[in-house]
Amino acid sequence: MPQLDTSTWFITIVSSMATLFILFQLKISTQTFPAAPSLKVLTTEKTKNPWESKWTKIYLPLSLPQQ
């Protein structure tokens, strides 16, 4: 049974990996990406809720006067 010649495997694997790396780099470099989004100043409007205009006091059971 003849021996399998593996002397060229290293250069084959390395060259194929280098080729794939170069091809992927070329493919990615041709992509056009959108420009970085600019910051937009947002002004939030305060809505008037009916319960915000009224003054309420919460009475806790422990704060009531003792009887």
C-alpha positions in Angstrom: 0.0 0.0 0.0 1.6 3.3 -1.1 2.2 6.1 1.4 0.2 9.3 1.1 2.4 12.2 0.2 1.6 15.0 2.6 4.5 17.2 1.9 2.4 19.7 -0.1 -0.5 19.9 2.3 1.0 22.8 4.4 1.6 25.1 1.4 -1.8 24.2 -0.1 -3.7 25.0 3.2 -1.8 28.2 3.8 -2.2 29.5 0.3 -5.9 28.7 0.2 -6.4 30.5 3.6 -4.5 33.5 2.3 -6.6 33.5 -0.9 -9.8 33.3 1.0 -8.7 36.1 3.3 -7.8 38.4 0.3 -11.1 37.6 -1.4 -13.1 38.4 1.7 -11.2 41.6 2.2 -11.9 42.7 -1.4 -15.5 41.8 -1.0 -15.9 43.7 2.2 -14.0 46.7 0.9 -16.4 47.2 -2.0 -19.4 47.4 0.3 -20.8 50.9 0.8 -21.9 51.6 4.4 -24.2 54.5 5.4 -22.6 57.5 6.9 -22.5 57.8 10.7 -25.8 59.1 12.0 -25.6 62.6 13.3 -26.9 63.5 16.7 -30.4 65.0 16.7 -31.5 67.2 19.5 -34.9 66.1 20.7 -37.0 68.4 22.8 -39.5 66.6 24.9 -42.7 68.4 25.7 -44.0 68.2 29.2 -47.6 67.0 29.2 -49.9 68.4 31.7 -51.6 65.7 33.8 -54.6 66.5 35.9 -53.1 64.9 39.0 -49.9 67.0 38.8 -51.7 70.3 39.3 -53.4 69.1 42.5 -51.6 69.0 45.8 -52.2 65.7 47.6 -51.0 64.5 50.9 -50.6 60.8 51.7 -51.4 59.9 55.2 -49.7 56.9 56.5 -51.3 54.9 59.3 -48.4 55.6 61.6 -48.4 59.3 61.0 -52.0 59.7 62.1 -52.5 61.2 65.5 -52.9 58.6 68.2 -56.4 58.3 69.7 
